[in-house]
Amino acid sequence: MTAEADRPDPTESMLAFFGSEALRLRTKAGWSQEKTAKEAFSTQAMISYVEHAKRVPSKELAASLDAAFDTDGHFGRLHPLVMRYAYPKWFVRYVELEQEAATVHEFQSQIIPGLLQTENYARAMLEAVRPENLDDLVAARMTRQSLLKSGTRCWFVVDEPALLRAIGGRKVMREQLAHLLTAGQEPRTVVQVIPRTVPAHAGLAGPFTILGFDEGADVLFVDGFSQGRTTADANEVNAATHAYGLLRAVALSPKESADLISSHLKELGP
């Protein structure tokens, strides 16, 4: 299959339409992806991702594409629609806050944290609920992971059962656990695992995330079945911060956690 044939149908989603418009104007200008990236202060990889609807373009990239192609705000007007359909409405504000955060402290009990998921794992997990916009949801999740390279300090505490649920099958899970090990070696990323030998802990009520900022109050995000909830209420944030400290206290050290992840990786075989 050629690269052109592999491009998504622009009528399938707003993300695909945005990408098709970027390709159309780039082709009209006679520019390569490298040239477009230079003019839009981006990278060739990101231009390719956007054209293939594999990443959600940032507001800044939309503005830069308008400036590069002199399109009078065309991409800027498309961007809110892309955001609306790529992320649930209630989640958009959290995504914006997440990208601005100086620190992220996340606890997950059933799955690998979204910021650490591989594309295949994310697709298999999201596919289970049979959404109509699966490709957009996967692209949105992969896009959020850009903050891991932005200087944000991230701390993840994961309950061991999340390592045992082979979402997507053995091959996908091997790839995911290997990725988790690699992520844990990054200087600004800490991964800890709560072993099954801990019978009860402060996270049994469910997953949550605390976002910290250089200026302004911390924000708590609590995930839910139909939608999550974001709050800056000091009492709730303080309670969550206390709970997170308790979770870190009963979790294995980062080194011990890596050893445990490695043991589960070996159990999945070659």
TAFEN-V97307 format. One record per pair of residues at least 4 apart in sequence whose ideal C-beta (glycine too) atoms are under 7 Angstrom apart, sorted by sequence separation. I is the first residue (numbers start at 0). J is the second residue. If there is no record, write none. Layout:
BEGIN
I/J
I/J
END
This chain:
BEGIN
0/4
1/5
7/11
11/15
12/16
13/17
14/18
15/19
16/20
17/21
18/22
19/23
20/24
21/25
22/26
23/27
24/28
30/34
31/35
32/36
33/37
34/38
35/39
41/45
43/47
44/48
45/49
46/50
47/51
56/60
58/62
59/63
60/64
61/65
62/66
63/67
64/68
70/74
72/76
73/77
74/78
77/81
78/82
79/83
80/84
81/85
82/86
86/90
90/94
91/95
92/96
93/97
94/98
95/99
96/100
107/111
111/115
116/120
117/121
118/122
119/123
120/124
121/125
122/126
132/136
133/137
134/138
135/139
136/140
137/141
138/142
139/143
145/149
147/151
157/161
159/163
160/164
165/169
167/171
168/172
169/173
170/174
171/175
172/176
173/177
174/178
175/179
176/180
177/181
178/182
179/183
193/197
199/203
223/227
232/236
233/237
234/238
235/239
236/240
237/241
238/242
239/243
240/244
241/245
242/246
243/247
244/248
245/249
246/250
251/255
252/256
253/257
254/258
255/259
256/260
257/261
258/262
259/263
260/264
261/265
262/266
263/267
0/5
25/30
30/35
36/41
41/46
48/53
49/54
56/61
65/70
83/88
86/91
107/112
111/116
116/121
125/130
146/151
166/171
167/172
183/188
212/217
222/227
223/228
230/235
231/236
251/256
9/15
36/42
48/54
97/103
130/136
147/153
166/172
182/188
211/217
221/227
250/256
8/15
9/16
36/43
49/56
65/72
105/112
126/133
165/172
183/190
193/200
210/217
220/227
221/228
7/15
65/73
86/94
125/133
182/190
209/217
210/218
251/259
36/45
45/54
65/74
82/91
111/120
220/229
9/19
25/35
33/43
36/46
64/74
65/75
209/219
7/18
32/43
35/46
125/136
179/190
218/229
219/230
125/137
207/219
208/220
61/74
62/75
207/220
218/231
32/46
61/75
110/124
162/176
207/221
32/47
122/137
207/222
216/231
61/77
121/137
206/222
219/235
61/78
205/222
219/236
41/60
118/137
121/140
217/236
58/78
219/239
39/60
41/63
56/78
40/63
118/141
39/63
116/140
39/64
56/81
55/81
113/140
209/236
21/49
22/50
39/67
21/50
38/67
114/143
55/85
113/143
114/144
162/192
209/239
18/49
209/240
17/49
18/50
35/67
207/239
18/51
114/147
157/190
159/192
18/52
153/187
155/189
159/193
209/243
152/187
153/188
154/189
155/190
156/191
157/192
158/193
159/194
151/187
159/195
15/52
150/187
156/193
14/52
17/56
114/153
12/52
28/68
115/155
202/242
14/55
147/188
201/242
124/166
21/64
112/155
123/166
6/50
7/51
24/68
123/167
158/202
201/245
202/246
6/51
7/52
112/157
200/245
201/246
24/70
97/143
111/157
120/166
200/246
120/167
84/132
98/146
103/151
119/167
123/171
94/143
97/146
102/151
200/249
85/135
101/151
102/152
103/153
104/154
105/155
106/156
107/157
108/158
111/161
84/135
100/151
101/152
109/160
110/161
120/171
108/160
109/161
119/171
197/249
85/138
86/139
108/161
193/246
85/139
107/161
119/174
120/175
191/247
193/249
117/174
193/250
194/251
117/175
192/250
116/175
191/250
192/251
17/77
191/251
117/178
191/253
115/178
190/253
17/81
111/175
115/179
189/253
192/256
191/256
194/259
190/256
13/80
14/81
115/182
192/259
13/81
111/179
192/260
14/84
183/253
13/84
14/85
12/84
183/257
180/257
180/260
179/260
180/261
52/134
55/138
54/138
55/139
176/260
53/138
52/138
54/141
55/142
176/263
177/264
53/141
54/142
176/264
156/246
156/247
173/264
108/202
156/250
173/267
172/267
106/202
108/205
108/206
162/260
169/267
107/206
169/268
106/206
163/263
106/207
162/263
105/208
104/208
103/208
104/209
103/210
102/211
100/210
101/211
100/211
101/212
100/212
101/213
97/210
99/212
96/210
12/132
14/135
12/134
96/218
12/135
14/138
7/134
93/220
93/227
93/229
89/226
90/227
92/229
106/243
89/227
87/226
104/243
106/246
END
